[in-house]
Amino acid sequence: VFLLVVTGGIAWEAIQRLLQPAPVDSAIVIGVAAFGVLINTGTALLFMAGRKGDLNIQAAFLHMASDAVVSLGVVIAGIVMLFTHWFWLDSTVSLFISAVIVIATWGLLRDSTQLALHGVPEGIETQVVRAYLAALPNVTAVHDLHIWAMSTTETALTAHLVMPNGYPGDALLNQISDELQLRFRIDHPTLQVETGDPAHPCALAPDHRV
């Protein structure tokens, strides 16, 4: 969100400079941007290895990598302005930078919001998980199924399994836990076993109950 706000300020200033062009000290632009290329590239390389498994590391990597590319673009624009005095390039590159940041940040904002709202993590289909649980031996129904991200790397699940034969034993529950982790990357399952006694129905059985 902070990046989007800053980007809005950059874009606004760039538009004002397009409407009212002003001289730009190209040498300072080149020097500062070149330093930014070195720092951001080095920092991005530090986050490259772990970016696929953690949303926080991915965010840092994307931020640093995009900043390095943007800084390189500024260096090129500065060199062109130094020899041509096309000062409108400063504003044009600024608008390009704003677009790059918005594109890179939007997906991250979406995933972060999903995590904050305890949504189902991307790549996990609730109905597929429900079908897997319903197909387990002696399971006649599944209800009160919830899947959410505990962190950027860990996912939790809770569900009620109706098993008329009663508790299936620790071995089966351990097997279910292993398969949930292997198939769906669900690390923390909590399963409640019910027999489906009509005299004591589960209050959370209807699908509209949450």
C-alpha positions in Angstrom: 0.0 0.0 0.0 2.9 2.3 0.9 4.5 1.6 -2.5 1.2 2.4 -4.3 0.9 5.7 -2.5 4.5 6.7 -3.3 3.9 5.7 -6.9 0.9 8.0 -7.1 3.1 10.9 -5.9 5.7 10.1 -8.5 3.1 9.9 -11.3 1.5 13.2 -10.2 4.9 15.0 -10.2 5.8 13.5 -13.6 2.5 14.8 -15.1 3.2 18.3 -13.7 6.7 18.3 -15.2 5.3 17.2 -18.6 2.9 20.1 -18.5 5.7 22.5 -17.2 9.1 21.1 -18.3 12.1 22.1 -16.1 15.9 21.5 -16.6 17.3 18.3 -15.0 20.8 17.8 -13.7 21.6 14.7 -15.8 24.9 14.0 -14.1 23.3 13.7 -10.7 20.5 11.6 -12.1 23.0 9.2 -13.6 25.2 8.9 -10.5 22.3 8.3 -8.1 20.6 5.8 -10.4 23.8 3.9 -11.1 24.4 3.5 -7.3 20.8 2.3 -7.0 21.5 -0.4 -9.7 24.4 -1.8 -7.7 22.6 -1.8 -4.4 19.3 -3.2 -5.6 20.9 -5.9 -7.8 23.0 -7.1 -4.9 20.1 -7.1 -2.5 17.8 -9.0 -5.0 20.4 -11.7 -5.4 20.3 -12.3 -1.6 16.6 -13.1 -1.8 16.6 -15.1 -5.1 17.0 -18.5 -3.6 14.0 -18.4 -1.1 11.5 -16.4 -3.2 9.4 -19.3 -4.3 8.5 -20.6 -0.8 7.8 -17.5 1.2 5.5 -14.5 0.3 7.7 -12.2 2.4 10.9 -13.1 0.6 9.1 -13.0 -2.8 7.9 -9.5 -2.0 11.5 -8.4 -1.1 12.9 -10.0 -4.2 10.4 -8.4 -6.5 10.8 -5.0 -4.9 14.6 -5.1 -5.2 14.7 -6.6 -8.7 12.1 -4.0 -10.0 14.1 -1.2 -8.4 17.3 -2.4 -10.1 15.6 -2.5 -13.5 14.0 0.9 -13.0 17.3 2.4 -11.8 19.0 1.1 -15.0 16.3 2.8 -17.1 16.9 6.0 -15.2 20.7 5.7 -16.0 19.9 5.3 -19.7 17.5 8.2 -19.7 20.0 10.4 -17.8 22.7 9.6 -20.5 20.3 10.5 -23.3 19.3 13.8 -21.5 23.0 14.6 -21.0 23.7 14.7 -24.7 20.3 15.7 -26.1 18.7 17.9 -23.4 15.4 16.1 -23.9 14.3 16.8 -20.4 10.8 15.4 -21.0 12.5 12.0 -20.8 12.7 12.5 -17.0 8.9 12.7 -16.7 8.3 9.9 -19.2 10.6 7.5 -17.4 9.0 8.4 -14.1 5.6 7.4 -15.5 7.1 4.2 -16.8 8.5 3.5 -13.3 5.1 4.1 -11.8 3.5 1.6 -14.1 6.2 -1.0 -13.4 5.8 -0.6 -9.6 2.0 -0.8 -9.8 2.1 -4.0 -11.9 4.7 -5.6 -9.7 2.9 -4.6 -6.5 -0.7 -5.4 -7.4 -0.3 -9.2 -7.3 1.6 -8.9 -4.0 -1.2 -6.7 -2.5 -3.8 -9.3 -3.6 -1.9 -12.2 -2.0 -1.2 -10.2 1.2 -4.9 -9.2 1.5 -5.9 -12.9 1.0 -3.5 -13.9 3.7 -4.7 -11.2 6.1 -8.4 -12.2 5.6 -7.5 -15.9 6.2 -8.6 -16.9 2.7 -7.9 -20.2 1.0 -4.2 -20.1 -0.3 -3.7 -19.9 -4.0 -3.3 -23.3 -5.6 -5.6 -25.1 -3.1 -9.1 -26.0 -4.4 -11.5 -26.4 -1.5 -13.8 -28.8 -3.4 -10.9 -31.0 -4.4 -9.8 -31.3 -0.7 -13.5 -32.0 0.2 -13.7 -34.7 -2.4 -10.5 -36.3 -1.1 -11.8 -36.4 2.5 -15.2 -37.7 1.4 -13.5 -40.6 -0.5 -11.6 -41.8 2.6 -12.5 -45.3 4.0 -15.7 -45.3 6.1 -16.3 -41.6 5.6 -20.0 -40.9 4.7 -20.0 -37.1 4.9 -17.7 -34.1 5.3 -18.8 -30.8 6.8 -17.5 -27.6 8.5 -14.5 -27.7 6.2 -12.2 -24.6 6.6 -8.8 -24.0 4.9 -6.7 -20.9 5.6 -3.1 -19.7 5.6 -1.5 -19.5 9.0 1.5 -17.7 7.5 3.2 -17.3 4.1 4.5 -20.9 4.3 2.0 -22.9 6.5 -1.6 -23.8 5.8 -4.2 -25.1 8.3 -7.4 -27.2 7.8 -10.3 -28.1 10.1 -13.1 -30.5 9.2 -15.7 -32.8 10.6 -15.7 -36.4 9.2 -18.8 -38.5 9.6 -17.6 -42.1 10.2 -20.4 -44.4 11.4 -17.9 -47.0 12.5 -16.3 -44.5 15.0 -12.8 -43.4 15.6 -10.5 -45.0 12.9 -7.3 -45.0 14.9 -4.2 -42.9 15.0 -2.6 -44.8 12.0 -5.3 -43.6 9.6 -5.3 -40.1 10.9 -1.5 -39.9 10.5 -1.9 -41.2 6.9 -4.5 -38.5 6.2 -2.2 -35.8 7.6 0.7 -37.0 5.5 -1.4 -37.1 2.3 -2.9 -33.6 3.0 0.6 -32.3 3.3 1.9 -34.1 0.2 -1.1 -33.4 -2.1 -2.3 -30.0 -1.0 0.6 -28.5 1.1 -1.7 -28.4 4.2 0.6 -28.7 7.2 -1.8 -28.4 10.2 -5.0 -30.4 9.8 -7.4 -30.9 12.7 -10.1 -33.5 12.1 -13.1 -34.1 14.2 -14.7 -37.6 13.9 -18.5 -38.1 14.3 -20.6 -41.1 14.0 -23.6 -39.3 12.5 -26.0 -40.3 15.4 -29.4 -38.8 14.3 -30.2 -38.2 18.0 -27.3 -35.9 18.3 -26.8 -34.1 15.0 -23.9 -31.7 14.6 -25.0 -28.1 14.7 -22.3 -27.2 12.1 -23.4 -29.8 9.5 -25.5 -27.6 7.2 -23.3 -26.1 4.4 -24.5 -22.5 5.2 -23.1 -22.7 8.7 -19.6 -21.2 9.2 
